Amino acid sequence: MLVRIGSRGSRLALTQAEQAAAALRAAGHEVALVPMTTAGDRDRTRPFGQIGERGVFVKEIEEALLAGRIDVAVHSAKDMTSSDTDGLVVGAYLQRDDPRDALVGAASIEPGMRIGTASARRRAQLLAHEPTLSIEPMRGNVDTRLRKMRERGLDAIVLAACGLDRLGLEGEIGARLEPAVMLPEAAQGALALQVRAGEEALVAHADDADTRRRVEPERACVAAIGGGCLAPVAAHHDGSTLRALIADENGAWIERRSGDDPLALARELLEAAGR
């Protein structure tokens, strides 16, 4: 059976799609990769909030899946909306890679540094950790951000460690930021194989149960808070405890909670934030 796998067309996205393809080939499927362009790829200058809601890197791929133009969509799970799109389900999560954020260009966060990131979550936590930082907006794929960091003379940028690892660029990492300093985006480090509802059997063999056990509470917590690319929220399950936060976009305040129930955790954070 030929399985058409839809993915963004960046070097990182296609590397990730190839991981999904390998899992499907192992089950005896013939695979064809279908690169696609999303709203987030077309507009690489404006902040996410000016392009649209969370999901700017997945909407077009999901539409192709619903329309039957592809059979499986491969996403960085952190890019997905926190709740499933009607008619679609995550049929498998591949084994999770390093969920941490990485500091590139420096070995530590120091007062007064100029650091590039387009993420509200990263901005809020960086400023809460060190208020004297200058956080400068930066968008683009991994290679573009590395180039821009050097061209603009920034002290550092923050990227997902897993993306650098997958591209063989782990040597660019100055420090892997522990969750106590930088709580990761919900589902960061995990790849999601999305299929049409009722067709889960196509990818079920590739599902990593431990990754699902951790990622789904993270996504549920963020969904209950109502966060996403536009809101400084984060959630991370370390295998024993779910930790989550909500923050002011400039790091003026930050509320952290931990527990087992993602919905209860979300309620606590919203109450603490006065929402």
Phi and psi in degrees as a GROMACS rama.xvg file:
@    title "Ramachandran Plot"
@    xaxis  label "Phi"
@    yaxis  label "Psi"
@TYPE xy
-84.178  124.605  LEU-2
-111.716  122.069  VAL-3
-92.7844  120.914  ARG-4
-106.451  119.355  ILE-5
-92.1382  138.871  GLY-6
-154.931  156.553  SER-7
-61.1728  159.999  ARG-8
-96.396  5.32959  GLY-9
-69.0241  163.937  SER-10
-59.4809  -42.1269  ARG-11
-66.3836  -45.3057  LEU-12
-61.3837  -41.049  ALA-13
-71.1525  -32.6147  LEU-14
-62.2941  -42.0238  THR-15
-68.3375  -39.5455  GLN-16
-62.5369  -33.8402  ALA-17
-67.3548  -30.9104  GLU-18
-63.4366  -42.4794  GLN-19
-66.2558  -41.0181  ALA-20
-61.0928  -40.2755  ALA-21
-62.3516  -38.62  ALA-22
-66.0909  -37.3835  ALA-23
-74.4603  -37.4171  LEU-24
-63.1669  -35.0365  ARG-25
-63.773  -23.7724  ALA-26
-92.3115  5.66607  ALA-27
95.6889  8.48896  GLY-28
-88.8998  146.18  HIS-29
-84.7231  140.677  GLU-30
-126.622  140.979  VAL-31
-128.279  127.659  ALA-32
-87.4169  135.128  LEU-33
-121.164  95.212  VAL-34
-68.0913  141.525  PRO-35
-137.039  160.943  MET-36
-112.965  134.99  THR-37
-111.617  172.099  THR-38
-59.1832  -38.9806  ALA-39
-67.0463  -27.0372  GLY-40
-78.3796  -37.3937  ASP-41
-70.2902  -37.4344  ARG-42
-109.244  102.656  ASP-43
-106.548  12.7363  ARG-44
-115.57  -43.1855  THR-45
-73.123  150.503  ARG-46
-60.4733  155.1  PRO-47
-54.653  -38.2669  PHE-48
-62.4601  -23.1637  GLY-49
-89.7999  -11.3996  GLN-50
-91.0676  -43.6288  ILE-51
164.89  -171.382  GLY-52
-74.5351  176.15  GLU-53
-52.9197  140.423  ARG-54
109.792  11.0624  GLY-55
-66.2298  -15.7963  VAL-56
-100.872  4.06927  PHE-57
-128.847  -19.809  VAL-58
-55.9714  -50.3606  LYS-59
-64.5495  -34.3452  GLU-60
-69.3091  -40.0568  ILE-61
-63.888  -39.7157  GLU-62
-62.5925  -39.347  GLU-63
-65.5966  -36.5019  ALA-64
-67.0349  -44.7203  LEU-65
-63.8773  -34.4392  LEU-66
-81.3797  -6.52081  ALA-67
83.9578  12.6427  GLY-68
-80.3893  -20.5868  ARG-69
-134.991  166.043  ILE-70
-108.388  -27.6267  ASP-71
-139.249  135.416  VAL-72
-107.844  133.094  ALA-73
-108.55  123.71  VAL-74
-128.44  148.58  HIS-75
-65.4652  118.369  SER-76
-57.9979  -28.2644  ALA-77
-67.257  -20.3575  LYS-78
-83.1911  -12.1496  ASP-79
-78.3398  156.986  MET-80
-61.8505  153.422  THR-81
-73.8871  -14.8413  SER-82
-121.346  152.306  SER-83
-68.1649  143.331  ASP-84
-71.5365  139.473  THR-85
-53.5347  129.438  ASP-86
90.0907  -7.05993  GLY-87
-125.603  150.989  LEU-88
-141.346  157.004  VAL-89
-83.5608  106.346  VAL-90
-78.7752  -22.7009  GLY-91
-159.249  144.432  ALA-92
-111.429  125.728  TYR-93
-71.2728  160.477  LEU-94
-54.0574  131.233  GLN-95
-70.8765  138.658  ARG-96
-93.4436  -174.986  ASP-97
-52.9827  118.145  ASP-98
-83.6889  -6.16076  PRO-99
-73.92  160.456  ARG-100
-85.2791  154.83  ASP-101
-122.18  136.945  ALA-102
-90.1587  122.456  LEU-103
-113.976  130.829  VAL-104
103.446  -12.9873  GLY-105
-153.695  158.521  ALA-106
-93.327  -10.4262  ALA-107
-160.125  161.597  SER-108
-88.6369  120.905  ILE-109
-121.46  153.75  GLU-110
-54.2332  140.006  PRO-111
79.5497  2.52922  GLY-112
-67.584  151.357  MET-113
-99.3505  117.797  ARG-114
-125.515  134.003  ILE-115
-98.2165  133.599  GLY-116
-167.154  148.594  THR-117
-101.323  -0.429017  ALA-118
-88.633  125.211  SER-119
-63.5219  -36.1688  ALA-120
-62.9341  -46.8956  ARG-121
-67.5094  -43.0282  ARG-122
-56.761  -49.6424  ARG-123
-60.7189  -44.2913  ALA-124
-73.4216  -35.9736  GLN-125
-61.7641  -45.8555  LEU-126
-71.2492  -31.4266  LEU-127
-67.2867  -34.7389  ALA-128
-75.1759  -40.0623  HIS-129
-148.113  95.3682  GLU-130
-63.0773  -17.1364  PRO-131
-83.9354  -1.39441  THR-132
-66.7799  150.823  LEU-133
-107.103  112.776  SER-134
-97.7528  119.596  ILE-135
-111.433  133.824  GLU-136
-63.62  139.126  PRO-137
-152.356  126.654  MET-138
-124.664  171.048  ARG-139
122.911  169.738  GLY-140
-73.3802  178.375  ASN-141
-58.0918  -48.6209  VAL-142
-62.245  -39.6087  ASP-143
-64.243  -42.286  THR-144
-67.0248  -38.7039  ARG-145
-61.7237  -41.9072  LEU-146
-65.4555  -45.5112  ARG-147
-63.2171  -36.3778  LYS-148
-57.1361  -44.4264  MET-149
-74.8544  -39.8276  ARG-150
-64.6788  -37.7347  GLU-151
-90.0166  -2.9005  ARG-152
67.4744  30.2567  GLY-153
-70.9759  153.373  LEU-154
-74.6266  -30.5714  ASP-155
-168.241  164.51  ALA-156
-132.549  164.223  ILE-157
-118.799  125.869  VAL-158
-131.516  164.091  LEU-159
-70.1001  128.477  ALA-160
-59.2162  -37.4847  ALA-161
-61.5926  -37.5751  CYS-162
-64.9717  -41.9965  GLY-163
-65.0937  -41.5003  LEU-164
-60.8375  -45.2942  ASP-165
-66.0795  -28.2694  ARG-166
-90.7515  1.68067  LEU-167
73.8371  23.3457  GLY-168
-107.809  24.8942  LEU-169
-60.8832  -22.28  GLU-170
-66.1915  -16.6681  GLY-171
-77.7042  -14.6469  GLU-172
-78.6207  121.674  ILE-173
-85.5578  -33.6482  GLY-174
-159.707  139.589  ALA-175
-92.9853  119.914  ARG-176
-81.8845  120.878  LEU-177
-69.6185  152.667  GLU-178
-57.3232  -24.8763  PRO-179
-65.0077  -26.7064  ALA-180
-95.2113  -44.561  VAL-181
-137.086  94.6072  MET-182
-67.7683  127.968  LEU-183
-68.1368  161.131  PRO-184
-60.257  143.968  GLU-185
-53.0353  129.325  ALA-186
74.8971  6.57244  ALA-187
-60.4567  137.888  GLN-188
94.6662  -10.6472  GLY-189
-106.794  143.977  ALA-190
-104.798  131.32  LEU-191
-106.411  132.308  ALA-192
-103.996  107.786  LEU-193
-99.2414  137.238  GLN-194
-135.835  171.379  VAL-195
-71.9595  144.284  ARG-196
-55.3064  132.004  ALA-197
97.0687  -9.25437  GLY-198
-113.429  24.2666  GLU-199
-60.2784  -28.2039  GLU-200
-60.653  -23.1399  ALA-201
-60.8751  -34.1906  LEU-202
-123.266  0.79512  VAL-203
-56.5162  -32.1452  ALA-204
-63.9694  -21.2174  HIS-205
-90.6829  -3.42857  ALA-206
-71.9582  130.363  ASP-207
-97.7845  113.784  ASP-208
-63.6216  -38.4413  ALA-209
-67.7855  -39.9631  ASP-210
-62.3664  -44.938  THR-211
-60.5102  -41.0714  ARG-212
-61.5601  -31.2582  ARG-213
-90.142  -42.2886  ARG-214
-71.7471  -40.5335  VAL-215
-63.7957  -40.6882  GLU-216
-64.051  -34.5188  PRO-217
-61.5583  -49.0961  GLU-218
-63.4685  -39.363  ARG-219
-65.4197  -38.9997  ALA-220
-65.1308  -47.3098  CYS-221
-65.0186  -38.1354  VAL-222
-62.2556  -40.1968  ALA-223
-69.9205  -32.9091  ALA-224
-71.116  -32.0426  ILE-225
91.5289  23.5349  GLY-226
-89.2772  -172.503  GLY-227
161.624  -154.441  GLY-228
-58.8012  -28.9284  CYS-229
-90.3484  -12.522  LEU-230
-117.382  135.213  ALA-231
-73.7859  81.1155  PRO-232
-129.892  157.85  VAL-233
-156.823  155.022  ALA-234
-152.36  138.004  ALA-235
-149.476  130.471  HIS-236
-106.493  121.312  HIS-237
-92.1402  7.95426  ASP-238
108.432  -21.9348  GLY-239
-127.378  -31.491  SER-240
-138.018  140.65  THR-241
-93.4849  126.542  LEU-242
-118.436  141.499  ARG-243
-145.83  160.686  ALA-244
-149.18  159.779  LEU-245
-138.128  143.088  ILE-246
-145.84  162.717  ALA-247
-72.2122  143.841  ASP-248
-63.3395  -22.7419  GLU-249
-102.445  12.1642  ASN-250
72.636  14.0811  GLY-251
-65.6912  -30.8145  ALA-252
-146.563  155.238  TRP-253
-150.063  132.166  ILE-254
-114.175  127.875  GLU-255
-120.766  141.553  ARG-256
-142.437  158.151  ARG-257
-140.011  154.997  SER-258
172.956  -161.484  GLY-259
-112.227  -27.2203  ASP-260
-98.5342  111.491  ASP-261
-62.3491  -34.6348  PRO-262
-72.8357  -39.9152  LEU-263
-64.8771  -38.2287  ALA-264
-63.7415  -42.3617  LEU-265
-62.7904  -42.3343  ALA-266
-62.4704  -42.434  ARG-267
-60.3573  -43.634  GLU-268
-68.0204  -41.7476  LEU-269
-63.7182  -39.3919  LEU-270
-65.788  -42.8566  GLU-271
-64.2359  -32.2751  ALA-272
-86.0047  -2.53862  ALA-273
72.3182  31.2332  GLY-274
